Amino acid sequence: LFEHLGLNEVQFHVHRCFFLNLHCSDDIRKTRLVYRLKRKGWEQDKIDDFISENNKMAIELHNTISDTLEVSTKSIAEAAKDVASWIKVKFDNKVG
């Protein structure tokens, strides 16, 4: 993320706090979580419970955080660029 802002971690100082909800569809979220959790050796019943709780949290975040970035079809690099653009706007383009 820092590279997309033109900063390194030492240069980045937080003086305001904003929240951005990275959102994807339930199906995409489930696919991504199952892949990651199976690689970590989780059992299917634990995965199902985790996904159920995660979906509840996703709804709460969507209802609570006004700024949302849809990432269902984005690569990690694309999402990072979009997050960096959002940060620049929030900080009045004074970053980077």
KEKE-3310 file (N, C-alpha, C; in steps of 0.2 Angstrom, whole numbers, plus 5000, padded with zeros to 4 digits):
npx = (5004:5010:5019:5010:5006:5017:5026:5036:5036:5041:5038:5025:5013:5000:4986:4973:4959:4951:4938:4937:4927:4931:4923:4916:4906:4895:4897:4910:4918:4916:4922:4935:4939:4937:4947:4959:4958:4957:4969:4976:4973:4961:4946:4931:4918:4922:4926:4914:4907:4915:4914:4900:4899:4908:4901:4890:4897:4902:4890:4886:4897:4895:4883:4888:4899:4902:4910:4913:4922:4921:4927:4926:4930:4943:4961:4973:4983:4976:4966:4974:4979:4967:4963:4974:4971:4959:4963:4972:4962:4955:4964:4965:4973:4986:4995:5010)
npy = (4994:5006:5009:5012:5024:5032:5032:5027:5016:5023:5036:5038:5045:5044:5055:5057:5047:5036:5025:5011:5000:4985:4976:4961:4949:4937:4924:4925:4929:4917:4907:4912:4912:4898:4892:4898:4894:4880:4877:4880:4870:4868:4861:4856:4859:4869:4878:4881:4887:4898:4905:4908:4917:4927:4932:4938:4948:4955:4960:4969:4978:4983:4990:4999:5006:5019:5022:5011:4999:4989:4974:4961:4957:4961:4961:4958:4968:4978:4981:4987:4998:5005:5008:5016:5027:5031:5034:5045:5055:5056:5062:5075:5074:5076:5067:5057)
npz = (5000:5004:4994:4983:4988:4987:4998:5011:5026:5037:5034:5035:5044:5055:5057:5057:5057:5046:5040:5028:5020:5013:5002:4996:4987:4995:4990:4984:4995:5003:4995:4994:5008:5011:5004:5009:5023:5022:5018:5029:5037:5043:5049:5041:5047:5056:5047:5041:5052:5054:5042:5043:5054:5049:5038:5045:5051:5040:5035:5046:5045:5032:5035:5044:5040:5030:5018:5005:4996:4982:4980:4974:4961:4959:4959:4972:4970:4962:4971:4981:4975:4973:4986:4990:4982:4987:5000:4997:4992:5004:5012:5006:4995:4999:5001:4996)
capx = (5000:5014:5022:5005:5005:5023:5029:5038:5032:5043:5036:5018:5011:4992:4984:4966:4957:4945:4937:4935:4925:4932:4917:4915:4900:4895:4900:4917:4921:4916:4927:4942:4940:4938:4954:4964:4957:4959:4977:4979:4971:4954:4941:4925:4913:4925:4926:4907:4905:4919:4911:4894:4901:4911:4895:4887:4902:4902:4883:4887:4902:4892:4878:4891:4905:4899:4914:4914:4926:4919:4934:4925:4933:4949:4967:4976:4986:4971:4963:4978:4979:4960:4963:4978:4967:4954:4967:4974:4956:4953:4969:4965:4978:4993:5000:5013)
capy = (5000:5012:5010:5016:5031:5035:5033:5021:5016:5028:5043:5038:5047:5045:5061:5056:5040:5034:5018:5009:4993:4981:4972:4956:4945:4931:4918:4926:4928:4910:4904:4915:4910:4891:4891:4900:4890:4873:4877:4880:4863:4869:4856:4859:4862:4875:4883:4883:4891:4904:4909:4911:4923:4932:4935:4942:4954:4959:4964:4974:4983:4987:4994:5004:5010:5022:5021:5004:4997:4983:4970:4955:4955:4965:4957:4962:4974:4983:4984:4991:5005:5009:5010:5021:5033:5033:5038:5052:5059:5058:5067:5080:5074:5079:5061:5055)
capz = (5000:5004:4987:4979:4990:4986:5004:5015:5032:5041:5032:5035:5051:5055:5061:5056:5056:5042:5039:5022:5020:5007:5001:4991:4988:5000:4987:4983:5002:5005:4991:4997:5015:5011:5001:5014:5029:5021:5017:5036:5040:5047:5048:5037:5052:5059:5042:5040:5057:5053:5037:5045:5058:5045:5034:5049:5052:5034:5035:5051:5042:5027:5038:5049:5037:5024:5012:5003:4990:4980:4978:4971:4954:4959:4962:4977:4968:4960:4977:4985:4971:4974:4993:4990:4979:4992:5005:4994:4993:5011:5015:5002:4990:5002:5002:4990)
cpx = (5004:5017:5017:5004:5012:5027:5032:5035:5034:5040:5028:5016:5003:4990:4976:4965:4950:4944:4934:4933:4927:4927:4918:4908:4901:4899:4908:4920:4921:4922:4934:4944:4941:4945:4959:4963:4959:4966:4980:4977:4965:4950:4934:4920:4916:4925:4919:4905:4909:4916:4904:4895:4904:4906:4891:4891:4902:4895:4884:4892:4899:4887:4881:4896:4902:4903:4915:4918:4924:4925:4932:4929:4940:4955:4969:4979:4981:4967:4967:4979:4972:4960:4968:4975:4962:4957:4969:4968:4954:4958:4970:4971:4985:4997:5003:5016)
cpy = (5006:5014:5014:5023:5035:5037:5027:5021:5021:5035:5044:5039:5048:5051:5061:5049:5039:5027:5016:5002:4990:4976:4967:4952:4939:4925:4919:4926:4921:4906:4906:4912:4902:4889:4892:4895:4883:4872:4877:4874:4863:4863:4859:4862:4868:4880:4886:4888:4898:4908:4912:4917:4928:4935:4940:4949:4958:4963:4970:4980:4987:4992:5000:5009:5013:5022:5014:5004:4990:4979:4963:4953:4958:4960:4961:4968:4980:4986:4989:4998:5009:5011:5016:5028:5035:5037:5045:5057:5061:5063:5073:5080:5076:5073:5059:5061)
cpz = (5000:4998:4983:4981:4989:4993:5006:5022:5037:5040:5033:5043:5051:5060:5061:5055:5052:5041:5032:5022:5013:5007:4995:4992:4992:4997:4986:4990:5004:5001:4993:5004:5015:5009:5006:5021:5028:5020:5024:5040:5044:5044:5045:5042:5055:5053:5041:5046:5056:5048:5039:5049:5054:5040:5038:5050:5046:5033:5040:5048:5037:5029:5042:5045:5030:5017:5011:4996:4988:4977:4975:4965:4954:4962:4968:4975:4965:4966:4981:4981:4972:4981:4993:4987:4984:4998:5003:4994:5000:5014:5010:4997:4992:5003:4996:4986)
residu = (LEU:PHE:GLU:HIS:LEU:GLY:LEU:ASN:GLU:VAL:GLN:PHE:HIS:VAL:HIS:ARG:CYS:PHE:PHE:LEU:ASN:LEU:HIS:CYS:SER:ASP:ASP:ILE:ARG:LYS:THR:ARG:LEU:VAL:TYR:ARG:LEU:LYS:ARG:LYS:GLY:TRP:GLU:GLN:ASP:LYS:ILE:ASP:ASP:PHE:ILE:SER:GLU:ASN:ASN:LYS:MET:ALA:ILE:GLU:LEU:HIS:ASN:THR:ILE:SER:ASP:THR:LEU:GLU:VAL:SER:THR:LYS:SER:ILE:ALA:GLU:ALA:ALA:LYS:ASP:VAL:ALA:SER:TRP:ILE:LYS:VAL:LYS:PHE:ASP:ASN:LYS:VAL:GLY)
# end
